[in-house]
Amino acid sequence: MKTFSSQGYRADIDGLRAIAILLVVLFHAGVSDLPGGYVGVDIFFVISGFLIGGILSRDITSGQFSFYQFYVRRIRRIAPALMVMLFSLLFIGYFLLSPLEYGQLAKYSFGVFLSVPNIILLKGTDYFSASADLNPLLMTWSLGIEEQFYVVLPFILLLAARLRASMFGLVALLSLLSLAGCIWLTPQNSSQAFYLLPTRAWELGAGVLLALWKPQPFGGRGASLLTLAGLALTAYCALTLNKSDAFPGYLALLPVLAACLLIAARGALSRLVLENALMRFIGKISYSWYLWHWPLLALARICSDGPVSVSQGLGVSALALAVAWLSWRYVEQPFRGPVRQPRKVIPTYCLMSAAAAAAMVGLWASGGLTWRVNEKVISSEAYKIAAQTNPCLLDAGPNLPSTDKRCQPDASRPGIALVGDSHAAAMRVAVARYAEAQQKPLYQLTKATCPLLTAGVTRAVYQQPAHAKQCAAFNEAVMKEILSDRISEVVITAFWASGIETLPGAGYRDMNHPDLDNLSALKQGMDAVIARLRQAGKKVVLIEDAPALSLDALRYSNNRNMPLRRELSQWLSNWKTLPTQNERTTLYSLPEDDLTRLLRGYEQRDVRVVSLRENLCNRSGCLVTWQGLPLYYDNNHLSPQGVEIALGSRW
């Protein structure tokens, strides 16, 4: 097996970029035959580490390295196309996005301008964050990883050179530590493992190690065997991995190894598969295609009532390819040449980024420029904003019921307690009115994804093992409060159906008997709660859950109340009839009969059980909007207007 000795352009790496971007784009477009297409990003990481690590090591070894010149090159390579995409997206968003959506876009743009989008995205994955598919800047997380890595890498290689230590050894040690952290953290908190540099650095480090060990590829017959192995491993990842896998973790070793094999070899098979004109072309515009495909797909999903079809996704991705060519030709290419005044590049970039970030803060603080839309859009989004800012609904983490006076008021007479998860919190307005009518104070003790259960039963969440104990501790504190003399009546509700899970270890779980099925665990936990409350003489109201929709009612409403978006939605969603003020949908689901029977069975224990479905649904379907306003603020949380209609005169 021979080795190439010349430095210079490697067409095979452009071909590998083409494989990576095709996997990512097809996966994002919804091609179900490639459930593991997301590994294209891992391939990009290895390519980046190999190329930049090789440049840095050569410059440092030859004594030609300059921090200033290095970062000038990085800025000119990354920033122009990224900035054009960001400002274009903000312009498009002005006409297409609602105030809440536009404010979120400003928040994530702020993170991109400061090179920390991955951290902002991680912080934004709270209970009420928009669906990942609807975030136009979701794909920038990987750019944040890379930029943060290249802030650190020069110092690591320079340290090794100054100490006359092995660059390879130091990078290998740090990469192994990063890999170990990734494997350990993924089952504990997959979001942190996915988005943070310390648990992703090893993937770029693998590329750096390859550049230090074998900067030139193997050639000859043996190279084709390595290429074949790399292609086969890439195909295996794309065809067999899926969203439910614990990723990155140890599974990320597979695409990283595949990328290393493909970079390390350049033989006849590589020239045939990777170096043909089409693959080189796609590889050259892959950065711009990566930048543009996801924002356009996200905008299409936002403007559609339901999921975008695969054919629509591919069509949008093709449009993004055309935009990517324009970006590569007229934005990327002009900045590849020599710079006339290199001293001004970094100050200008920093000034632009700081100014743009400040503008994004102002845009976010303005509420997303509400003057762009009509009152119906503003009123509809007020429901969700109120839910997001509810101080009595605690998010994930080790917390206890809020002591805020709005949640636990100082009162001289016994009150009514509203307990459960976010679906209980959504009932606050109606329950507050109910309490006021009886001249009683209202206590709200709620935590996301944490229905009130005892007797060792809790709500477990897949890949968030800490949540089960945190929920159990929260519920212990709730039970202590509602059994006290401060409470005379307890209103219990939750997203009951969400705890009937198929994922391993998730849903309703008996911590002492983990093999117990979800429904049996729920019954055990609810039996104990009801028994203790009735024994203490408390009046108990148990509210069933509302029908869950297969569409986002708030987005559905906005698609009809914003003119340009209405036109796009009519095309994307293929409306059969023109919208009316009171619309129904047949795209809904009701809890399983066993769950409904379990909840209604508590009527025999002197518990008042209230159903929500009768006033929302009939043979024509379930209500989505009423008088042009949404009855849910997503696909399962009722809005205050939705609660009022669902409860009706029975409350």
SEGUZA-949016 format. One record per residue (C-alpha): x, y, z; residue in three letters. Coordinates in steps of 0.1 Angstrom, whole numbers, padded with zeros to 4 digits, always signed. Layout:
<rs>
XYZAla
...
</rs>
This chain:
<rs>
+0000+0000+0000Met
+0016+0032-0011Lys
+0012+0068+0003Thr
+0006+0100-0015Phe
+0034+0124-0009Ser
+0020+0157-0023Ser
+0001+0183-0004Gln
-0028+0201-0020Gly
-0065+0198-0030Tyr
-0082+0165-0023Arg
-0112+0159-0045Ala
-0121+0129-0024Asp
-0128+0150+0006Ile
-0152+0171-0014Asp
-0168+0138-0023Gly
-0170+0128+0013Leu
-0186+0162+0021Arg
-0212+0153-0006Ala
-0220+0121+0012Ile
-0223+0139+0045Ala
-0246+0166+0032Ile
-0268+0142+0012Leu
-0273+0121+0043Leu
-0282+0151+0064Val
-0305+0167+0038Val
-0324+0135+0029Leu
-0329+0127+0066Phe
-0342+0162+0073His
-0365+0160+0042Ala
-0382+0130+0058Gly
-0368+0101+0038Val
-0377+0072+0060Ser
-0352+0048+0044Asp
-0324+0068+0060Leu
-0333+0070+0097Pro
-0297+0075+0107Gly
-0289+0102+0081Gly
-0281+0126+0110Tyr
-0246+0109+0112Val
-0236+0132+0083Gly
-0229+0158+0109Val
-0204+0135+0126Asp
-0187+0130+0093Ile
-0184+0167+0089Phe
-0168+0170+0123Phe
-0141+0145+0113Val
-0134+0162+0080Ile
-0131+0196+0097Ser
-0108+0182+0124Gly
-0086+0166+0097Phe
-0083+0197+0075Leu
-0079+0224+0102Ile
-0058+0201+0125Gly
-0034+0195+0096Gly
-0031+0232+0088Ile
-0024+0241+0124Leu
+0001+0214+0130Ser
+0021+0222+0099Arg
+0021+0260+0107Asp
+0031+0254+0143Ile
+0059+0229+0134Thr
+0073+0253+0107Ser
+0071+0283+0130Gly
+0047+0301+0107Gln
+0016+0300+0129Phe
-0002+0332+0137Ser
-0033+0334+0158Phe
-0045+0365+0139Tyr
-0041+0349+0105Gln
-0057+0317+0116Phe
-0088+0334+0129Tyr
-0089+0357+0098Val
-0091+0326+0077Arg
-0118+0310+0098Arg
-0139+0342+0097Ile
-0136+0345+0060Arg
-0145+0309+0055Arg
-0175+0307+0078Ile
-0189+0341+0084Ala
-0199+0356+0050Pro
-0223+0328+0040Ala
-0236+0325+0075Leu
-0243+0362+0079Met
-0261+0363+0045Val
-0283+0334+0055Met
-0291+0349+0089Leu
-0300+0384+0076Phe
-0321+0368+0048Ser
-0339+0346+0073Leu
-0346+0376+0095Leu
-0360+0394+0065Phe
-0382+0365+0054Ile
-0393+0359+0090Gly
-0406+0395+0092Tyr
-0433+0385+0068Phe
-0439+0349+0077Leu
-0434+0345+0114Leu
-0457+0353+0143Ser
-0444+0376+0171Pro
-0436+0346+0193Leu
-0418+0328+0165Glu
-0399+0359+0155Tyr
-0388+0365+0190Gly
-0375+0330+0192Gln
-0357+0335+0160Leu
-0341+0366+0174Ala
-0330+0347+0205Lys
-0313+0319+0186Tyr
-0298+0344+0161Ser
-0282+0361+0192Phe
-0265+0328+0200Gly
-0252+0324+0164Val
-0238+0359+0163Phe
-0219+0352+0196Leu
-0208+0317+0183Ser
-0227+0299+0211Val
-0258+0286+0193Pro
-0253+0251+0207Asn
-0255+0265+0243Ile
-0285+0286+0236Ile
-0302+0257+0219Leu
-0295+0235+0249Leu
-0309+0261+0272Lys
-0339+0264+0250Gly
-0349+0227+0252Thr
-0372+0233+0281Asp
-0407+0219+0284Tyr
-0423+0247+0263Phe
-0396+0251+0236Ser
-0408+0250+0200Ala
-0405+0216+0183Ser
-0370+0211+0169Ala
-0385+0207+0135Asp
-0398+0243+0137Leu
-0366+0260+0148Asn
-0350+0276+0116Pro
-0316+0278+0133Leu
-0314+0243+0148Leu
-0286+0233+0125Met
-0263+0260+0137Thr
-0255+0239+0168Trp
-0228+0221+0149Ser
-0212+0254+0138Leu
-0210+0264+0175Gly
-0192+0232+0183Ile
-0167+0237+0156Glu
-0160+0274+0164Glu
-0155+0267+0201Gln
-0132+0238+0193Phe
-0110+0260+0171Tyr
-0107+0285+0199Val
-0092+0258+0221Val
-0072+0236+0196Leu
-0044+0261+0187Pro
-0036+0264+0224Phe
-0034+0227+0228Ile
-0011+0222+0199Leu
+0011+0251+0209Leu
+0013+0238+0244Leu
+0026+0205+0231Ala
+0051+0222+0209Ala
+0064+0245+0237Arg
+0067+0215+0260Leu
+0083+0195+0232Arg
+0056+0169+0239Ala
+0038+0148+0213Ser
+0009+0167+0197Met
-0006+0133+0189Phe
-0003+0121+0225Gly
-0019+0152+0240Leu
-0047+0153+0215Val
-0053+0116+0219Ala
-0055+0119+0257Leu
-0080+0148+0256Leu
-0100+0130+0229Ser
-0102+0099+0250Leu
-0114+0119+0280Leu
-0140+0136+0258Ser
-0152+0102+0244Leu
-0154+0088+0279Ala
-0175+0118+0290Gly
-0197+0114+0260Cys
-0204+0077+0267Ile
-0211+0084+0304Trp
-0233+0114+0299Leu
-0255+0102+0270Thr
-0277+0079+0290Pro
-0278+0105+0318Gln
-0287+0135+0298Asn
-0286+0130+0260Ser
-0293+0167+0252Ser
-0262+0179+0270Gln
-0241+0151+0255Ala
-0254+0161+0220Phe
-0250+0199+0222Tyr
-0219+0205+0243Leu
-0183+0208+0231Leu
-0167+0186+0259Pro
-0187+0156+0248Thr
-0184+0163+0211Arg
-0147+0174+0209Ala
-0134+0138+0204Trp
-0151+0136+0170Glu
-0131+0166+0157Leu
-0102+0153+0177Gly
-0103+0120+0157Ala
-0098+0141+0125Gly
-0069+0160+0141Val
-0053+0127+0152Leu
-0056+0113+0116Leu
-0040+0145+0103Ala
-0011+0141+0128Leu
-0006+0104+0121Trp
-0013+0101+0084Lys
-0016+0135+0067Pro
-0015+0118+0033Gln
-0038+0090+0022Pro
-0029+0054+0015Phe
-0031+0045-0022Gly
-0031+0012-0042Gly
-0053-0018-0039Arg
-0054-0017-0001Gly
-0069+0018-0002Ala
-0100+0005-0021Ser
-0106-0020+0007Leu
-0104+0008+0033Leu
-0128+0029+0012Thr
-0152+0000+0008Leu
-0152-0006+0045Ala
-0158+0031+0052Gly
-0187+0033+0027Leu
-0202+0001+0041Ala
-0200+0014+0077Leu
-0215+0048+0066Thr
-0244+0030+0049Ala
-0249+0008+0080Tyr
-0252+0039+0102Cys
-0276+0057+0078Ala
-0298+0026+0074Leu
-0299+0012+0109Thr
-0295+0041+0135Leu
-0326+0061+0143Asn
-0338+0090+0165Lys
-0346+0068+0194Ser
-0310+0055+0198Asp
-0290+0068+0227Ala
-0268+0092+0206Phe
-0241+0103+0205Pro
-0226+0079+0231Gly
-0206+0050+0219Tyr
-0228+0048+0187Leu
-0211+0079+0174Ala
-0179+0058+0171Leu
-0193+0042+0140Leu
-0197+0073+0117Pro
-0164+0087+0131Val
-0146+0055+0122Leu
-0162+0054+0088Ala
-0151+0090+0081Ala
-0115+0082+0092Cys
-0114+0052+0069Leu
-0127+0072+0039Leu
-0102+0101+0045Ile
-0072+0077+0051Ala
-0076+0060+0017Ala
-0075+0073-0019Arg
-0076+0045-0044Gly
-0095+0035-0075Ala
-0128+0031-0056Leu
-0124+0065-0040Ser
-0119+0081-0074Arg
-0149+0063-0088Leu
-0173+0071-0060Val
-0161+0103-0044Leu
-0141+0122-0071Glu
-0166+0123-0099Asn
-0178+0157-0111Ala
-0212+0155-0094Leu
-0199+0146-0060Met
-0172+0173-0062Arg
-0198+0199-0071Phe
-0221+0189-0042Ile
-0192+0188-0018Gly
-0180+0223-0028Lys
-0214+0238-0021Ile
-0221+0216+0009Ser
-0215+0243+0035Tyr
-0241+0267+0019Ser
-0265+0238+0014Trp
-0262+0229+0050Tyr
-0269+0265+0060Leu
-0299+0269+0038Trp
-0317+0236+0037His
-0329+0235+0073Trp
-0342+0271+0076Pro
-0363+0266+0045Leu
-0376+0233+0057Leu
-0385+0248+0091Ala
-0403+0277+0074Leu
-0423+0252+0053Ala
-0432+0232+0084Arg
-0443+0264+0102Ile
-0466+0274+0074Cys
-0481+0239+0071Ser
-0510+0227+0092Asp
-0495+0192+0095Gly
-0463+0174+0087Pro
-0446+0183+0054Val
-0447+0154+0030Ser
-0415+0138+0018Val
-0420+0151-0017Ser
-0425+0186-0004Gln
-0394+0182+0018Gly
-0374+0171-0012Leu
-0387+0200-0032Gly
-0378+0225-0006Val
-0343+0209-0003Ser
-0339+0212-0041Ala
-0348+0249-0038Leu
-0322+0252-0010Ala
-0296+0236-0033Leu
-0302+0263-0059Ala
-0299+0290-0032Val
-0267+0272-0020Ala
-0251+0275-0054Trp
-0258+0312-0055Leu
-0244+0315-0020Ser
-0213+0296-0030Trp
-0208+0315-0062Arg
-0215+0350-0051Tyr
-0207+0349-0013Val
-0183+0322-0005Glu
-0160+0324-0035Gln
-0153+0361-0035Pro
-0140+0358+0001Phe
-0116+0329-0008Arg
-0091+0352-0024Gly
-0064+0374-0007Pro
-0077+0400+0016Val
-0065+0436+0011Arg
-0066+0448+0047Gln
-0064+0417+0069Pro
-0059+0438+0101Arg
-0095+0450+0098Lys
-0112+0416+0094Val
-0114+0406+0130Ile
-0123+0440+0145Pro
-0150+0444+0117Thr
-0164+0410+0124Tyr
-0165+0415+0161Cys
-0182+0449+0157Leu
-0208+0435+0133Met
-0215+0405+0155Ser
-0218+0426+0187Ala
-0241+0451+0169Ala
-0262+0423+0154Ala
-0264+0405+0188Ala
-0276+0437+0205Ala
-0302+0442+0178Ala
-0314+0406+0184Met
-0318+0414+0221Val
-0339+0444+0212Gly
-0360+0424+0188Leu
-0366+0397+0213Trp
-0374+0422+0240Ala
-0400+0439+0217Ser
-0420+0407+0217Gly
-0412+0399+0181Gly
-0426+0432+0166Leu
-0463+0427+0174Thr
-0474+0455+0151Trp
-0469+0432+0121Arg
-0499+0411+0129Val
-0536+0414+0138Asn
-0552+0411+0173Glu
-0562+0375+0168Lys
-0526+0364+0164Val
-0516+0385+0194Ile
-0544+0371+0216Ser
-0537+0335+0205Ser
-0501+0337+0214Glu
-0509+0354+0247Ala
-0521+0320+0259Tyr
-0488+0303+0253Lys
-0468+0333+0267Ile
-0488+0331+0299Ala
-0481+0294+0301Ala
-0443+0299+0296Gln
-0442+0326+0323Thr
-0464+0307+0348Asn
-0443+0309+0380Pro
-0462+0280+0396Cys
-0453+0255+0369Leu
-0418+0242+0376Leu
-0397+0227+0349Asp
-0374+0197+0350Ala
-0348+0196+0378Gly
-0346+0190+0416Pro
-0372+0215+0427Asn
-0400+0218+0452Leu
-0434+0236+0449Pro
-0430+0273+0443Ser
-0435+0295+0474Thr
-0444+0325+0452Asp
-0475+0342+0467Lys
-0493+0336+0434Arg
-0488+0299+0440Cys
-0492+0296+0477Gln
-0510+0327+0490Pro
-0512+0338+0526Asp
-0548+0332+0536Ala
-0568+0327+0568Ser
-0592+0302+0554Arg
-0587+0268+0537Pro
-0583+0269+0499Gly
-0584+0249+0468Ile
-0553+0232+0455Ala
-0546+0226+0418Leu
-0521+0198+0414Val
-0505+0179+0386Gly
-0483+0186+0355Asp
-0485+0213+0328Ser
-0520+0202+0318His
-0531+0211+0354Ala
-0513+0244+0350Ala
-0533+0251+0319Ala
-0565+0248+0340Met
-0555+0277+0363Arg
-0578+0304+0350Val
-0609+0282+0352Ala
-0600+0267+0386Val
-0592+0302+0399Ala
-0627+0314+0389Arg
-0641+0283+0406Tyr
-0622+0291+0438Ala
-0632+0328+0436Glu
-0669+0318+0434Ala
-0665+0300+0467Gln
-0644+0328+0482Gln
-0615+0305+0486Lys
-0578+0310+0479Pro
-0562+0290+0451Leu
-0529+0271+0456Tyr
-0511+0258+0425Gln
-0486+0231+0430Leu
-0475+0219+0395Thr
-0444+0205+0379Lys
-0439+0196+0342Ala
-0443+0159+0334Thr
-0450+0151+0370Cys
-0486+0140+0378Pro
-0495+0136+0414Leu
-0487+0100+0424Leu
-0475+0083+0456Thr
-0469+0048+0470Ala
-0435+0046+0453Gly
-0449+0054+0419Val
-0436+0083+0398Thr
-0433+0095+0362Arg
-0401+0084+0344Ala
-0388+0101+0313Val
-0367+0083+0287Tyr
-0330+0093+0288Gln
-0337+0115+0318Gln
-0331+0091+0347Pro
-0330+0118+0373Ala
-0365+0130+0366His
-0382+0100+0383Ala
-0367+0107+0418Lys
-0371+0145+0413Gln
-0408+0140+0405Cys
-0413+0117+0435Ala
-0396+0142+0458Ala
-0418+0170+0444Phe
-0450+0150+0450Asn
-0440+0142+0486Glu
-0439+0179+0492Ala
-0472+0184+0474Val
-0489+0157+0495Met
-0476+0173+0527Lys
-0491+0206+0517Glu
-0525+0194+0505Ile
-0530+0171+0535Leu
-0525+0202+0558Ser
-0554+0223+0572Asp
-0546+0250+0546Arg
-0564+0229+0519Ile
-0600+0218+0518Ser
-0604+0207+0482Glu
-0580+0193+0457Val
-0583+0194+0419Val
-0561+0168+0402Ile
-0554+0165+0365Thr
-0526+0157+0341Ala
-0516+0145+0307Phe
-0527+0111+0317Trp
-0522+0094+0284Ala
-0485+0105+0281Ser
-0475+0081+0308Gly
-0486+0051+0289Ile
-0452+0046+0272Glu
-0436+0020+0249Thr
-0400+0032+0255Leu
-0381+0012+0280Pro
-0381+0025+0316Gly
-0404+0054+0307Ala
-0440+0064+0318Gly
-0456+0056+0351Tyr
-0432+0035+0371Arg
-0432+0018+0405Asp
-0396+0025+0417Met
-0397-0006+0439Asn
-0411-0029+0412His
-0399-0015+0378Pro
-0414-0044+0359Asp
-0449-0033+0367Leu
-0467-0020+0336Asp
-0476+0017+0332Asn
-0514+0013+0337Leu
-0510-0008+0369Ser
-0484+0016+0382Ala
-0507+0046+0376Leu
-0536+0028+0394Lys
-0513+0020+0424Gln
-0501+0056+0426Gly
-0536+0071+0422Met
-0552+0047+0446Asp
-0528+0058+0473Ala
-0534+0095+0466Val
-0572+0093+0466Ile
-0572+0071+0497Ala
-0550+0096+0517Arg
-0570+0126+0506Leu
-0604+0111+0514Arg
-0591+0098+0547Gln
-0581+0134+0555Ala
-0616+0146+0547Gly
-0606+0165+0515Lys
-0630+0170+0487Lys
-0614+0157+0455Val
-0621+0166+0418Val
-0604+0145+0392Leu
-0603+0159+0356Ile
-0598+0137+0327Glu
-0576+0148+0299Asp
-0586+0167+0267Ala
-0583+0150+0233Pro
-0548+0153+0219Ala
-0545+0167+0184Leu
-0523+0157+0155Ser
-0517+0193+0147Leu
-0506+0224+0165Asp
-0537+0245+0171Ala
-0518+0277+0176Leu
-0499+0273+0144Arg
-0531+0262+0127Tyr
-0548+0295+0138Ser
-0518+0317+0128Asn
-0518+0301+0094Asn
-0553+0315+0088Arg
-0548+0349+0105Asn
-0516+0360+0087Met
-0521+0369+0050Pro
-0489+0357+0033Leu
-0487+0326+0055Arg
-0523+0318+0047Arg
-0514+0316+0010Glu
-0485+0293+0017Leu
-0504+0272+0041Ser
-0533+0267+0016Gln
-0507+0253-0009Trp
-0487+0232+0016Leu
-0517+0219+0035Ser
-0540+0214+0005Asn
-0570+0230+0021Trp
-0602+0213+0009Lys
-0625+0241+0020Thr
-0620+0277+0031Leu
-0615+0282+0068Pro
-0643+0292+0092Thr
-0643+0308+0126Gln
-0651+0275+0144Asn
-0631+0247+0129Glu
-0629+0210+0138Arg
-0605+0183+0129Thr
-0606+0145+0127Thr
-0569+0144+0134Leu
-0572+0137+0172Tyr
-0567+0109+0196Ser
-0585+0100+0228Leu
-0570+0081+0258Pro
-0572+0043+0258Glu
-0605+0029+0272Asp
-0586+0012+0300Asp
-0572+0046+0311Leu
-0606+0062+0309Thr
-0622+0034+0329Arg
-0595+0037+0356Leu
-0601+0074+0361Leu
-0639+0072+0360Arg
-0638+0043+0385Gly
-0628+0068+0413Tyr
-0664+0081+0412Glu
-0671+0051+0434Gln
-0648+0065+0460Arg
-0668+0098+0463Asp
-0645+0116+0439Val
-0660+0140+0413Arg
-0647+0130+0379Val
-0650+0156+0351Val
-0647+0148+0314Ser
-0635+0173+0288Leu
-0642+0155+0256Arg
-0680+0159+0253Glu
-0680+0197+0247Asn
-0650+0196+0224Leu
-0658+0167+0201Cys
-0687+0154+0181Asn
-0691+0131+0151Arg
-0676+0158+0129Ser
-0644+0159+0149Gly
-0629+0180+0177Cys
-0628+0217+0179Leu
-0595+0234+0170Val
-0606+0271+0169Thr
-0635+0290+0182Trp
-0643+0324+0168Gln
-0610+0324+0151Gly
-0589+0317+0182Leu
-0572+0284+0191Pro
-0586+0262+0218Leu
-0551+0247+0224Tyr
-0518+0266+0226Tyr
-0500+0235+0210Asp
-0514+0201+0202Asn
-0524+0190+0237Asn
-0525+0219+0262His
-0558+0236+0263Leu
-0559+0274+0261Ser
-0581+0293+0287Pro
-0608+0296+0261Gln
-0605+0259+0254Gly
-0608+0251+0291Val
-0639+0272+0294Glu
-0656+0254+0265Ile
-0644+0220+0276Ala
-0657+0224+0311Leu
-0689+0242+0301Gly
-0717+0244+0327Ser
-0705+0213+0345Arg
-0678+0232+0364Trp
</rs>
